[in-house]
Amino acid sequence: MLSPSQIEKILNEYHDPLSQMTLGDSKTRIVIDLNNEKLTVNLTLGYPVNGHRKSLKTSISSLLEQQTDFTDIAVNIEWKVTKHKVQQGIQGIKNVKNIIAVASGKGGVGKSTTSVNLALALAAEGANVGILDADIYGPSQPRMLGTSQRPESGDGKTIEPIESHGIQSMSIGFLIDEEQPMIWRGPMVTQALEQMLNDTNWRDLDYLVVDLPPGTGDIQLTLSQKVPVSGAVIVTTPQDISLLDARKALKMFEKVNVPVMGVIENMSTHICSQCGHEEHIFGTGGGHTMATEYDIDLLGNLPLDIKIREDVDQGKPTVVAEPDGKIAQAYRGIAIAVAARLAKQGKDYSTVFPNIVIKND
């Protein structure tokens, strides 16, 4: 009969195919109860798995049946998202546990589409999620979320987030007409970002996804110096030109000590809707090459598919338009992979310990 420590070792070495990590690497809490011939395992993951819980439970139960002598096995799976470390010296945002920055370095690679589907995928897995559209000059999240509602303010100082498809959101696009250009200089843009982030009444968010504009300019600098970012995700296409700018975004986060969770390769392949022919329009293997070169993870590949574009144009992103479809499942797999890597990061204990004040009487 195996001991609890031996069973724990088996569980820690289990590789979750969706998170692409072992339970040990993702710091899953394991509690083992042995009662005669019955083995009960209670797992508490640090990332949401509502849609993945059943298959994960089945896989782990099968593993234990194969590698232990127990005939009566019960596996219980829960999850709890905690607050993780951010850049040193930066205060957290009220009611926001973790901020995930989504960057590309280059426009036109589908970063905003990926951001909104990532946020919706995290929500579909059971997390409480918000999205902040940090592109002041070209806000796109209001159109993608299918709402033009104006934010309300009960006290004249703060504003309420706009809710759509089960997630909270804020964008300069909610505050201006859709066709109104933002002719602002850098300081006004950064001030607008800080106000949207700090003056929005976010409600108990596990994750706030920040959809960054292209480049490495004022917004990105403000984000790294004043916004408590738990982790970043880089979106690229396989094209060499796109990868050049994606590398710049990666280097930017490295310089400001924001951990990069990995890279998402968008538009990796196109399958003709008429004949089924597959073609790599923007090249192949670019995301994998970048991940290998910088020792980060390739979080997933997304196709160049007309449905993805049609869904966001209609204000109903693919994760909610076709929740059981292959593309939505790909987004949800990427969301779990991102959240699992965030769970691996150190926790933020700044709110746990009280401030110590020494007085000389």
Backbone hydrogen bonds, N-H to C=O, Kabsch-Sander energy under -0.5 kcal/mol:
donor,donor_aa,acceptor,acceptor_aa,energy
7,I,3,S,-2.1
8,E,4,P,-2.5
9,K,5,S,-1.8
10,I,6,Q,-1.8
11,L,7,I,-2.2
12,N,8,E,-2.8
13,E,9,K,-1.4
14,Y,11,L,-1.4
16,D,14,Y,-0.7
16,D,21,M,-2.7
20,Q,16,D,-1.9
21,M,16,D,-0.9
23,L,11,L,-0.5
23,L,14,Y,-1.7
24,G,12,N,-2.1
26,S,22,T,-1.9
27,K,24,G,-1.3
28,T,23,L,-2.5
29,R,44,T,-2.5
31,V,42,N,-2.3
33,D,40,T,-2.9
35,N,33,D,-0.6
35,N,38,K,-2.6
38,K,35,N,-2.4
39,L,72,D,-2.9
40,T,33,D,-2.7
40,T,38,K,-0.5
41,V,74,A,-3.0
42,N,31,V,-2.9
43,L,41,V,-0.6
43,L,76,N,-3.1
44,T,29,R,-2.4
45,L,43,L,-0.5
45,L,78,E,-2.7
50,N,125,E,-2.4
52,H,49,V,-0.8
53,R,49,V,-1.7
56,L,52,H,-2.3
57,K,53,R,-2.6
58,T,54,K,-2.2
59,S,55,S,-2.3
60,I,56,L,-2.3
61,S,57,K,-2.4
62,S,58,T,-2.3
63,L,59,S,-2.1
64,L,60,I,-2.4
65,E,61,S,-2.1
66,Q,62,S,-1.7
67,Q,63,L,-1.9
68,T,64,L,-1.3
71,T,37,E,-0.6
72,D,37,E,-1.1
73,I,71,T,-0.7
74,A,39,L,-2.9
76,N,41,V,-3.2
76,N,74,A,-0.5
78,E,43,L,-2.9
80,K,45,L,-2.7
82,T,80,K,-0.5
84,H,97,K,-0.5
85,K,346,G,-2.7
90,I,87,Q,-1.6
96,V,93,I,-1.9
97,K,205,L,-2.6
98,N,206,D,-0.6
100,I,98,N,-0.5
100,I,208,L,-2.5
101,A,99,I,-0.6
101,A,231,G,-2.3
102,V,210,V,-2.8
103,A,101,A,-0.6
103,A,233,V,-2.7
109,V,106,K,-0.5
114,T,110,G,-2.2
115,S,111,K,-2.8
116,V,112,S,-2.4
117,N,113,T,-1.9
118,L,114,T,-2.4
119,A,115,S,-2.5
120,L,116,V,-2.3
121,A,117,N,-2.1
122,L,118,L,-2.3
123,A,119,A,-1.9
124,A,120,L,-2.3
125,E,121,A,-1.4
126,G,123,A,-1.6
127,A,122,L,-2.1
129,V,127,A,-0.7
130,G,207,Y,-2.1
131,I,168,Q,-2.2
132,L,209,V,-2.9
133,D,131,I,-0.5
133,D,170,M,-2.7
134,A,132,L,-1.0
134,A,211,D,-1.8
136,I,134,A,-1.3
144,M,140,S,-2.1
145,L,141,Q,-2.7
146,G,142,P,-0.5
146,G,143,R,-0.8
147,T,142,P,-2.3
159,I,199,D,-2.6
160,E,152,E,-2.8
162,I,169,S,-2.6
164,S,167,I,-2.3
167,I,164,S,-1.7
168,Q,129,V,-2.1
169,S,162,I,-1.6
170,M,131,I,-1.8
172,I,133,D,-0.5
174,F,171,S,-1.7
175,L,172,I,-1.3
176,I,172,I,-0.8
180,Q,177,D,-1.6
183,I,181,P,-0.9
184,W,182,M,-1.3
188,M,185,R,-0.7
189,V,185,R,-1.7
190,T,186,G,-2.5
191,Q,187,P,-2.0
192,A,188,M,-2.1
193,L,189,V,-2.1
194,E,190,T,-2.3
195,Q,191,Q,-2.3
196,M,192,A,-2.5
197,L,193,L,-2.2
198,N,194,E,-2.9
199,D,195,Q,-2.8
201,N,159,I,-2.8
202,W,200,T,-2.2
204,D,202,W,-0.7
205,L,95,N,-3.1
206,D,128,N,-2.7
207,Y,128,N,-1.7
208,L,98,N,-2.5
209,V,130,G,-2.9
209,V,207,Y,-0.5
210,V,100,I,-3.0
210,V,208,L,-0.5
211,D,132,L,-2.5
211,D,209,V,-0.6
212,L,102,V,-2.0
212,L,210,V,-1.0
221,L,217,G,-2.3
222,T,218,D,-2.7
223,L,219,I,-2.5
224,S,220,Q,-2.0
225,Q,221,L,-1.8
226,K,222,T,-2.7
227,V,222,T,-0.7
227,V,223,L,-1.1
229,V,227,V,-1.4
230,S,99,I,-2.0
230,S,228,P,-0.5
231,G,99,I,-1.5
232,A,259,P,-2.2
233,V,101,A,-2.7
234,I,262,G,-2.2
235,V,103,A,-2.8
236,T,264,I,-2.5
243,L,239,Q,-2.1
244,L,240,D,-1.9
245,D,241,I,-1.2
246,A,242,S,-2.1
247,R,243,L,-2.2
248,K,244,L,-1.1
249,A,245,D,-2.0
250,L,246,A,-2.2
251,K,247,R,-2.6
252,M,248,K,-2.1
253,F,249,A,-1.9
254,E,250,L,-2.0
255,K,251,K,-2.0
256,V,252,M,-1.2
257,N,254,E,-1.2
258,V,253,F,-2.6
261,M,232,A,-3.2
261,M,259,P,-0.6
262,G,232,A,-0.7
263,V,297,D,-2.7
264,I,234,I,-3.1
265,E,263,V,-0.5
265,E,300,G,-2.3
266,N,236,T,-3.7
266,N,264,I,-0.8
267,M,303,P,-0.5
268,S,302,L,-2.8
270,H,279,E,-2.3
272,C,270,H,-0.5
272,C,277,H,-2.7
276,G,272,C,-1.6
279,E,270,H,-3.1
281,I,279,E,-1.3
283,G,280,H,-1.3
289,T,285,G,-2.4
290,M,286,G,-2.3
291,A,287,G,-2.5
292,T,288,H,-2.4
293,E,289,T,-2.6
294,Y,290,M,-2.0
295,D,292,T,-0.7
296,I,291,A,-2.3
299,L,263,V,-2.4
299,L,297,D,-0.9
300,G,263,V,-0.7
302,L,265,E,-2.7
304,L,269,T,-3.1
305,D,303,P,-1.0
308,I,305,D,-0.8
309,R,305,D,-1.1
310,E,306,I,-2.6
311,D,307,K,-2.8
312,V,308,I,-1.7
313,D,309,R,-2.1
314,Q,310,E,-1.5
315,G,312,V,-1.3
316,K,311,D,-2.7
320,V,317,P,-1.8
321,A,317,P,-2.4
322,E,318,T,-2.7
325,G,322,E,-1.9
329,Q,325,G,-2.0
330,A,326,K,-1.6
331,Y,327,I,-2.1
332,R,328,A,-2.3
333,G,329,Q,-2.2
334,I,330,A,-2.1
335,A,331,Y,-2.4
336,I,332,R,-2.2
337,A,333,G,-2.1
338,V,334,I,-2.5
339,A,335,A,-2.6
340,A,336,I,-2.5
341,R,337,A,-1.6
342,L,338,V,-1.8
343,A,339,A,-2.0
344,K,340,A,-0.9
345,Q,341,R,-0.5
345,Q,342,L,-1.3
348,D,83,K,-2.6
349,Y,347,K,-0.7
352,V,349,Y,-1.3
353,F,349,Y,-1.5
357,V,355,N,-0.6
359,K,357,V,-0.6
361,D,359,K,-0.8
